[in-house]
Amino acid sequence: MNGERSADRQRVSCAALCRINDADGRYLLGLNKNRLAQGREIYMPLGGALEYHAPDLLARFDATPEAPDSQDLRLFMAQTRIPAFRDWFLTRQERETSPLRELVEELVDEFAVLPALLPGDIAARYLRTYEGEATSGRSVSYGAWTHYLHEVFDISFVNPAVLDALLTVPPASGLRWVSEADIVRGASDDGTAVDGRALVETE
């Protein structure tokens, strides 16, 4: 690690995760392209990093961005600053509070299963914030101990054509419907790894 990522500076990652269910209670997960590039096939919740809007946020928490030219809330900061940062995050101010941007990037641009996704096509209801710590699996910060703050959103479909398209996605799309049992087990019936704990855990 470089000087900004020394032992006393911990990684913090904040994301919006989408809980998308079908009528049978299955969950829609996507093949994580970053992990796939590392040779690891794993399906994870749709969504992604939340962006901050406050221009002084980095200075406020003496934080260093994981990606210098990004507004993503993937930051390095002193461990002693994390409690105050967490308090700020939970106010849900000065930052994104919707998963729509990331859903468009994934479903329209990355997986290309929808021609478009408009704000009126879905309703996103904030459920809870999932919090935990683990080592990062992202290539740019692989192995960095990370404090996770993930907002979980329940996604419903105002436009039924969007759900119809998702219900019929082919395996080659990179999307997959999995059961809650698959998520608890950490693998689908064919042994492919899945990680959707944040979608099903309530504590």
C-alpha positions in Angstrom: 0.0 0.0 0.0 1.1 3.6 -0.6 1.5 6.2 2.1 -2.2 7.1 2.1 -3.2 3.5 2.7 -1.0 2.8 5.8 -2.0 0.6 8.6 -3.9 3.3 10.5 -6.0 4.2 7.5 -8.9 1.9 6.9 -11.0 1.5 3.8 -14.7 2.5 3.9 -17.1 1.4 1.2 -20.7 2.7 0.9 -23.1 1.2 -1.7 -26.7 0.9 -2.7 -27.8 -2.8 -3.1 -31.1 -3.7 -4.8 -33.4 -6.5 -3.6 -35.2 -7.6 -6.7 -37.6 -10.5 -6.2 -39.9 -12.5 -8.5 -43.2 -14.1 -7.6 -41.5 -17.2 -6.2 -39.3 -15.1 -3.9 -36.1 -15.6 -5.9 -33.5 -12.9 -6.0 -31.9 -11.3 -9.1 -28.1 -11.2 -8.8 -25.4 -10.2 -11.4 -22.1 -11.6 -12.3 -19.5 -9.3 -10.7 -17.2 -8.3 -13.6 -14.4 -7.1 -11.3 -14.2 -10.5 -9.6 -14.5 -12.3 -12.9 -11.4 -10.4 -14.2 -9.6 -11.9 -11.2 -10.7 -15.4 -12.2 -13.5 -15.6 -9.6 -17.0 -16.3 -10.8 -19.5 -14.9 -8.2 -23.0 -13.4 -8.4 -23.7 -10.4 -6.2 -26.6 -7.9 -5.7 -27.2 -5.3 -8.3 -26.3 -1.8 -7.3 -23.0 -0.2 -6.6 -21.1 2.6 -4.9 -23.0 5.6 -3.8 -21.7 9.1 -4.7 -21.2 12.0 -2.3 -22.2 15.6 -3.1 -20.6 17.6 -0.4 -17.5 19.3 -1.8 -15.7 19.4 1.5 -16.4 15.8 2.5 -12.8 14.5 2.0 -11.4 17.4 4.0 -14.0 17.0 6.7 -13.0 13.4 7.4 -9.3 13.7 6.2 -10.3 11.0 3.7 -8.5 9.8 0.5 -10.6 8.5 -2.4 -9.9 5.0 -3.7 -10.3 6.5 -7.2 -8.9 10.1 -7.3 -11.3 11.3 -10.0 -14.5 9.7 -8.6 -17.2 10.9 -6.3 -17.7 7.3 -5.1 -18.0 6.7 -1.4 -15.0 4.3 -1.4 -12.5 6.1 0.8 -9.6 5.6 3.1 -9.5 7.4 6.4 -8.1 7.1 9.9 -9.9 4.4 11.9 -10.7 7.0 14.6 -12.7 9.0 12.0 -15.0 6.1 11.0 -17.6 6.5 13.8 -18.2 10.2 12.8 -18.3 9.2 9.1 -20.8 6.5 9.9 -23.0 9.1 11.8 -22.8 11.4 8.7 -23.7 8.5 6.4 -26.8 7.6 8.4 -28.2 11.1 8.1 -28.7 10.3 4.4 -27.7 13.9 3.5 -25.2 15.3 1.0 -25.0 12.1 -0.9 -27.0 9.8 -3.2 -29.9 8.1 -1.6 -31.2 6.2 -4.7 -29.9 3.1 -6.5 -31.3 4.3 -9.9 -28.0 5.5 -11.4 -26.3 2.2 -10.7 -29.2 0.2 -11.9 -29.2 2.0 -15.2 -25.4 1.4 -15.5 -25.8 -2.3 -14.9 -29.1 -3.3 -16.5 -28.8 -1.0 -19.6 -25.1 -0.5 -20.1 -23.2 -3.4 -18.5 -25.6 -6.4 -18.8 -27.6 -4.8 -21.7 -30.8 -6.6 -20.8 -32.9 -3.4 -21.0 -33.0 -0.8 -23.8 -33.6 1.9 -21.1 -34.6 2.4 -17.5 -36.4 5.5 -16.6 -37.1 6.9 -13.1 -40.8 6.2 -13.5 -40.2 2.5 -14.4 -39.3 1.4 -10.8 -40.0 2.3 -7.2 -37.1 2.0 -4.8 -37.9 1.7 -1.1 -35.1 2.1 1.4 -35.2 -0.9 3.8 -32.1 -0.7 6.1 -28.4 -0.1 6.2 -26.3 -3.3 6.3 -23.0 -2.8 8.2 -20.0 -5.0 8.5 -16.3 -5.5 8.1 -14.3 -7.8 5.8 -11.4 -7.7 3.4 -12.0 -6.1 0.1 -12.3 -8.3 -3.0 -12.0 -5.4 -5.5 -8.9 -5.6 -7.5 -7.8 -2.0 -6.9 -7.9 -2.5 -3.1 -7.7 -6.3 -2.8 -7.2 -7.5 0.7 -7.8 -4.1 2.4 -9.7 -4.4 5.6 -13.0 -2.5 4.9 -15.8 -1.1 6.8 -19.0 -1.6 4.7 -22.1 0.6 4.9 -24.6 -0.8 2.4 -28.1 0.6 1.9 -30.6 -2.1 0.9 -33.5 -1.1 -1.3 -36.6 -3.0 -2.2 -37.2 -2.6 -5.9 -40.7 -2.9 -7.4 -41.7 -2.3 -11.0 -44.2 0.4 -12.0 -43.6 -0.6 -15.6 -44.4 -4.3 -15.9 -42.5 -4.6 -19.2 -39.2 -4.1 -17.2 -39.9 -7.0 -14.9 -41.0 -9.2 -17.8 -37.7 -8.6 -19.5 -35.8 -9.4 -16.3 -37.8 -12.6 -15.7 -36.6 -14.0 -19.1 -32.9 -13.0 -19.0 -30.7 -15.8 -20.6 -27.8 -17.3 -18.6 -25.4 -15.6 -21.0 -26.6 -12.2 -19.9 -24.6 -12.4 -16.6 -27.8 -12.2 -14.5 -29.2 -15.1 -12.5 -32.2 -15.7 -10.3 -31.3 -17.5 -7.1 -33.2 -18.7 -4.1 -32.8 -17.5 -0.5 -31.4 -21.0 0.3 -28.7 -20.4 -2.4 -27.8 -17.1 -0.7 -27.6 -18.7 2.7 -25.5 -21.5 1.3 -23.3 -19.2 -0.7 -23.7 -21.1 -3.9 -26.4 -22.0 -6.5 -27.4 -25.5 -7.3 -24.6 -25.9 -9.9 -22.0 -24.7 -7.4 -21.5 -21.2 -8.7 -20.7 -18.8 -5.9 -23.3 -16.2 -4.8 -23.0 -13.5 -2.2 -26.3 -11.8 -1.3 -26.1 -11.8 2.5 -27.0 -8.2 2.8 -30.3 -8.8 1.0 -31.5 -11.4 3.5 -29.9 -10.5 6.8 -31.9 -8.2 9.0 -29.4 -7.6 11.8 
